[in-house]
Amino acid sequence: MPSFTPQEASYAVEVPYATETVVLDLRGRSRYLSAVTVDGTRYRGQAIQAQVDFAADE
């Protein structure tokens, strides 16, 4: 799991080849956080759960 810092705006994670879904639980530590973008989708609020679906092309 990557460590998160306010200075970083983009993160990447490597997962095993057979992985089809990744679920992210995000909790803002700043009261000024109004939204987060995950995989192109904008989520409003300080606590969100985002699911990223992907599958390998065969």
Backbone atoms as SQL, in Angstrom:
CREATE TABLE atoms (id INTEGER PRIMARY KEY, chain TEXT, resi INTEGER, resn TEXT, atom TEXT, x REAL, y REAL, z REAL);
INSERT INTO atoms VALUES
  (1, 'A', 1, 'MET', 'N', 0.851, -1.167, 0.000),
  (2, 'A', 1, 'MET', 'CA', 0.000, 0.000, 0.000),
  (3, 'A', 1, 'MET', 'C', 0.902, 1.237, 0.000),
  (4, 'A', 2, 'PRO', 'N', 0.632, 2.186, -0.895),
  (5, 'A', 2, 'PRO', 'CA', 1.446, 3.407, -0.905),
  (6, 'A', 2, 'PRO', 'C', 1.131, 4.278, 0.303),
  (7, 'A', 3, 'SER', 'N', 2.128, 5.017, 0.733),
  (8, 'A', 3, 'SER', 'CA', 1.865, 5.987, 1.801),
  (9, 'A', 3, 'SER', 'C', 1.340, 7.259, 1.138),
  (10, 'A', 4, 'PHE', 'N', 0.402, 7.899, 1.781),
  (11, 'A', 4, 'PHE', 'CA', -0.270, 9.050, 1.199),
  (12, 'A', 4, 'PHE', 'C', 0.207, 10.335, 1.857),
  (13, 'A', 5, 'THR', 'N', 0.432, 11.349, 1.028),
  (14, 'A', 5, 'THR', 'CA', 0.861, 12.648, 1.519),
  (15, 'A', 5, 'THR', 'C', 0.071, 13.739, 0.808),
  (16, 'A', 6, 'PRO', 'N', -0.133, 14.885, 1.435),
  (17, 'A', 6, 'PRO', 'CA', -0.883, 15.975, 0.799),
  (18, 'A', 6, 'PRO', 'C', -0.202, 16.527, -0.456),
  (19, 'A', 7, 'GLN', 'N', 1.104, 16.364, -0.565),
  (20, 'A', 7, 'GLN', 'CA', 1.834, 16.908, -1.718),
  (21, 'A', 7, 'GLN', 'C', 1.670, 16.055, -2.974),
  (22, 'A', 8, 'GLU', 'N', 1.241, 14.813, -2.827),
  (23, 'A', 8, 'GLU', 'CA', 1.102, 13.904, -3.962),
  (24, 'A', 8, 'GLU', 'C', -0.320, 13.977, -4.507),
  (25, 'A', 9, 'ALA', 'N', -0.449, 14.111, -5.827),
  (26, 'A', 9, 'ALA', 'CA', -1.778, 14.232, -6.435),
  (27, 'A', 9, 'ALA', 'C', -2.177, 13.000, -7.234),
  (28, 'A', 10, 'SER', 'N', -1.243, 12.068, -7.450),
  (29, 'A', 10, 'SER', 'CA', -1.543, 10.904, -8.263),
  (30, 'A', 10, 'SER', 'C', -0.828, 9.687, -7.681),
  (31, 'A', 11, 'TYR', 'N', -1.518, 8.549, -7.670),
  (32, 'A', 11, 'TYR', 'CA', -0.958, 7.314, -7.127),
  (33, 'A', 11, 'TYR', 'C', -1.161, 6.178, -8.105),
  (34, 'A', 12, 'ALA', 'N', -0.277, 5.195, -8.039),
  (35, 'A', 12, 'ALA', 'CA', -0.401, 3.987, -8.858),
  (36, 'A', 12, 'ALA', 'C', -0.165, 2.775, -7.966),
  (37, 'A', 13, 'VAL', 'N', -0.846, 1.679, -8.283),
  (38, 'A', 13, 'VAL', 'CA', -0.712, 0.447, -7.516),
  (39, 'A', 13, 'VAL', 'C', -0.591, -0.711, -8.487),
  (40, 'A', 14, 'GLU', 'N', 0.298, -1.648, -8.202),
  (41, 'A', 14, 'GLU', 'CA', 0.401, -2.868, -9.002),
  (42, 'A', 14, 'GLU', 'C', -0.371, -3.971, -8.305),
  (43, 'A', 15, 'VAL', 'N', -1.154, -4.715, -9.079),
  (44, 'A', 15, 'VAL', 'CA', -1.944, -5.824, -8.533),
  (45, 'A', 15, 'VAL', 'C', -1.643, -7.080, -9.342),
  (46, 'A', 16, 'PRO', 'N', -1.920, -8.251, -8.775),
  (47, 'A', 16, 'PRO', 'CA', -1.700, -9.494, -9.524),
  (48, 'A', 16, 'PRO', 'C', -2.509, -9.521, -10.825),
  (49, 'A', 17, 'TYR', 'N', -2.026, -10.264, -11.799),
  (50, 'A', 17, 'TYR', 'CA', -2.623, -10.319, -13.130),
  (51, 'A', 17, 'TYR', 'C', -4.108, -10.673, -13.109),
  (52, 'A', 18, 'ALA', 'N', -4.526, -11.605, -12.281),
  (53, 'A', 18, 'ALA', 'CA', -5.912, -12.087, -12.281),
  (54, 'A', 18, 'ALA', 'C', -6.875, -11.157, -11.537),
  (55, 'A', 19, 'THR', 'N', -6.402, -10.071, -10.975),
  (56, 'A', 19, 'THR', 'CA', -7.269, -9.154, -10.233),
  (57, 'A', 19, 'THR', 'C', -8.276, -8.501, -11.167),
  (58, 'A', 20, 'GLU', 'N', -9.544, -8.477, -10.765),
  (59, 'A', 20, 'GLU', 'CA', -10.597, -7.881, -11.581),
  (60, 'A', 20, 'GLU', 'C', -11.156, -6.602, -10.982),
  (61, 'A', 21, 'THR', 'N', -11.052, -6.438, -9.657),
  (62, 'A', 21, 'THR', 'CA', -11.624, -5.274, -8.984),
  (63, 'A', 21, 'THR', 'C', -10.726, -4.850, -7.828),
  (64, 'A', 22, 'VAL', 'N', -10.608, -3.538, -7.645),
  (65, 'A', 22, 'VAL', 'CA', -9.916, -2.975, -6.488),
  (66, 'A', 22, 'VAL', 'C', -10.891, -2.014, -5.823),
  (67, 'A', 23, 'VAL', 'N', -11.056, -2.137, -4.509),
  (68, 'A', 23, 'VAL', 'CA', -11.932, -1.244, -3.755),
  (69, 'A', 23, 'VAL', 'C', -11.064, -0.331, -2.900),
  (70, 'A', 24, 'LEU', 'N', -11.298, 0.957, -3.019),
  (71, 'A', 24, 'LEU', 'CA', -10.541, 1.953, -2.257),
  (72, 'A', 24, 'LEU', 'C', -11.430, 2.584, -1.204),
  (73, 'A', 25, 'ASP', 'N', -10.966, 2.607, 0.025),
  (74, 'A', 25, 'ASP', 'CA', -11.640, 3.334, 1.102),
  (75, 'A', 25, 'ASP', 'C', -10.803, 4.570, 1.387),
  (76, 'A', 26, 'LEU', 'N', -11.350, 5.729, 1.096),
  (77, 'A', 26, 'LEU', 'CA', -10.604, 6.980, 1.236),
  (78, 'A', 26, 'LEU', 'C', -11.213, 7.849, 2.321),
  (79, 'A', 27, 'ARG', 'N', -10.374, 8.385, 3.169),
  (80, 'A', 27, 'ARG', 'CA', -10.816, 9.269, 4.247),
  (81, 'A', 27, 'ARG', 'C', -9.907, 10.485, 4.259),
  (82, 'A', 28, 'GLY', 'N', -10.490, 11.641, 4.025),
  (83, 'A', 28, 'GLY', 'CA', -9.722, 12.884, 4.030),
  (84, 'A', 28, 'GLY', 'C', -9.321, 13.279, 5.436),
  (85, 'A', 29, 'ARG', 'N', -8.117, 13.803, 5.574),
  (86, 'A', 29, 'ARG', 'CA', -7.658, 14.250, 6.881),
  (87, 'A', 29, 'ARG', 'C', -7.725, 15.765, 7.013),
  (88, 'A', 30, 'SER', 'N', -8.165, 16.425, 5.967),
  (89, 'A', 30, 'SER', 'CA', -8.303, 17.877, 5.998),
  (90, 'A', 30, 'SER', 'C', -9.778, 18.247, 5.898),
  (91, 'A', 31, 'ARG', 'N', -10.204, 19.183, 6.708),
  (92, 'A', 31, 'ARG', 'CA', -11.602, 19.613, 6.632),
  (93, 'A', 31, 'ARG', 'C', -11.880, 20.396, 5.349),
  (94, 'A', 32, 'TYR', 'N', -10.832, 20.785, 4.633),
  (95, 'A', 32, 'TYR', 'CA', -10.972, 21.542, 3.392),
  (96, 'A', 32, 'TYR', 'C', -11.135, 20.646, 2.161),
  (97, 'A', 33, 'LEU', 'N', -10.956, 19.340, 2.319),
  (98, 'A', 33, 'LEU', 'CA', -11.122, 18.423, 1.194),
  (99, 'A', 33, 'LEU', 'C', -12.588, 18.393, 0.773),
  (100, 'A', 34, 'SER', 'N', -12.846, 18.650, -0.492),
  (101, 'A', 34, 'SER', 'CA', -14.240, 18.653, -0.955),
  (102, 'A', 34, 'SER', 'C', -14.535, 17.524, -1.934),
  (103, 'A', 35, 'ALA', 'N', -13.500, 16.997, -2.610),
  (104, 'A', 35, 'ALA', 'CA', -13.728, 15.938, -3.594),
  (105, 'A', 35, 'ALA', 'C', -12.427, 15.216, -3.902),
  (106, 'A', 36, 'VAL', 'N', -12.584, 13.984, -4.413),
  (107, 'A', 36, 'VAL', 'CA', -11.457, 13.154, -4.834),
  (108, 'A', 36, 'VAL', 'C', -11.822, 12.557, -6.183),
  (109, 'A', 37, 'THR', 'N', -10.854, 12.442, -7.093),
  (110, 'A', 37, 'THR', 'CA', -11.093, 11.802, -8.379),
  (111, 'A', 37, 'THR', 'C', -10.375, 10.460, -8.400),
  (112, 'A', 38, 'VAL', 'N', -11.133, 9.398, -8.715),
  (113, 'A', 38, 'VAL', 'CA', -10.585, 8.044, -8.792),
  (114, 'A', 38, 'VAL', 'C', -10.948, 7.470, -10.153),
  (115, 'A', 39, 'ASP', 'N', -9.940, 7.124, -10.917),
  (116, 'A', 39, 'ASP', 'CA', -10.143, 6.503, -12.232),
  (117, 'A', 39, 'ASP', 'C', -11.102, 7.317, -13.101),
  (118, 'A', 40, 'GLY', 'N', -10.966, 8.649, -13.035),
  (119, 'A', 40, 'GLY', 'CA', -11.773, 9.540, -13.863),
  (120, 'A', 40, 'GLY', 'C', -13.129, 9.927, -13.292),
  (121, 'A', 41, 'THR', 'N', -13.531, 9.341, -12.176),
  (122, 'A', 41, 'THR', 'CA', -14.813, 9.665, -11.553),
  (123, 'A', 41, 'THR', 'C', -14.577, 10.546, -10.335),
  (124, 'A', 42, 'ARG', 'N', -15.306, 11.652, -10.253),
  (125, 'A', 42, 'ARG', 'CA', -15.157, 12.587, -9.134),
  (126, 'A', 42, 'ARG', 'C', -16.155, 12.230, -8.028),
  (127, 'A', 43, 'TYR', 'N', -15.632, 12.077, -6.818),
  (128, 'A', 43, 'TYR', 'CA', -16.442, 11.760, -5.645),
  (129, 'A', 43, 'TYR', 'C', -16.385, 12.949, -4.689),
  (130, 'A', 44, 'ARG', 'N', -17.540, 13.391, -4.225),
  (131, 'A', 44, 'ARG', 'CA', -17.583, 14.513, -3.287),
  (132, 'A', 44, 'ARG', 'C', -17.645, 14.001, -1.860),
  (133, 'A', 45, 'GLY', 'N', -16.988, 14.724, -0.966),
  (134, 'A', 45, 'GLY', 'CA', -17.014, 14.369, 0.448),
  (135, 'A', 45, 'GLY', 'C', -15.652, 13.990, 0.971),
  (136, 'A', 46, 'GLN', 'N', -15.576, 13.821, 2.278),
  (137, 'A', 46, 'GLN', 'CA', -14.298, 13.499, 2.913),
  (138, 'A', 46, 'GLN', 'C', -14.094, 12.012, 3.144),
  (139, 'A', 47, 'ALA', 'N', -15.137, 11.205, 3.029),
  (140, 'A', 47, 'ALA', 'CA', -15.009, 9.761, 3.197),
  (141, 'A', 47, 'ALA', 'C', -15.784, 9.087, 2.072),
  (142, 'A', 48, 'ILE', 'N', -15.066, 8.340, 1.238),
  (143, 'A', 48, 'ILE', 'CA', -15.717, 7.680, 0.106),
  (144, 'A', 48, 'ILE', 'C', -15.217, 6.243, -0.030),
  (145, 'A', 49, 'GLN', 'N', -15.967, 5.455, -0.752),
  (146, 'A', 49, 'GLN', 'CA', -15.522, 4.132, -1.161),
  (147, 'A', 49, 'GLN', 'C', -15.671, 4.088, -2.675),
  (148, 'A', 50, 'ALA', 'N', -14.579, 3.800, -3.356),
  (149, 'A', 50, 'ALA', 'CA', -14.586, 3.757, -4.820),
  (150, 'A', 50, 'ALA', 'C', -14.155, 2.372, -5.279),
  (151, 'A', 51, 'GLN', 'N', -14.832, 1.855, -6.294),
  (152, 'A', 51, 'GLN', 'CA', -14.484, 0.558, -6.858),
  (153, 'A', 51, 'GLN', 'C', -13.941, 0.772, -8.271),
  (154, 'A', 52, 'VAL', 'N', -12.781, 0.215, -8.544),
  (155, 'A', 52, 'VAL', 'CA', -12.176, 0.289, -9.868),
  (156, 'A', 52, 'VAL', 'C', -12.226, -1.101, -10.467),
  (157, 'A', 53, 'ASP', 'N', -12.968, -1.244, -11.550),
  (158, 'A', 53, 'ASP', 'CA', -13.100, -2.543, -12.229),
  (159, 'A', 53, 'ASP', 'C', -12.183, -2.564, -13.446),
  (160, 'A', 54, 'PHE', 'N', -11.525, -3.677, -13.646),
  (161, 'A', 54, 'PHE', 'CA', -10.719, -3.858, -14.849),
  (162, 'A', 54, 'PHE', 'C', -10.518, -5.348, -15.072),
  (163, 'A', 55, 'ALA', 'N', -10.259, -5.702, -16.302),
  (164, 'A', 55, 'ALA', 'CA', -10.004, -7.093, -16.655),
  (165, 'A', 55, 'ALA', 'C', -8.981, -7.097, -17.785),
  (166, 'A', 56, 'ALA', 'N', -8.167, -8.116, -17.807),
  (167, 'A', 56, 'ALA', 'CA', -7.161, -8.230, -18.850),
  (168, 'A', 56, 'ALA', 'C', -7.825, -8.628, -20.162),
  (169, 'A', 57, 'ASP', 'N', -7.340, -8.051, -21.260),
  (170, 'A', 57, 'ASP', 'CA', -7.834, -8.444, -22.576),
  (171, 'A', 57, 'ASP', 'C', -7.235, -9.809, -22.930),
  (172, 'A', 58, 'GLU', 'N', -8.069, -10.695, -23.404),
  (173, 'A', 58, 'GLU', 'CA', -7.581, -12.025, -23.758),
  (174, 'A', 58, 'GLU', 'C', -7.681, -12.243, -25.233);
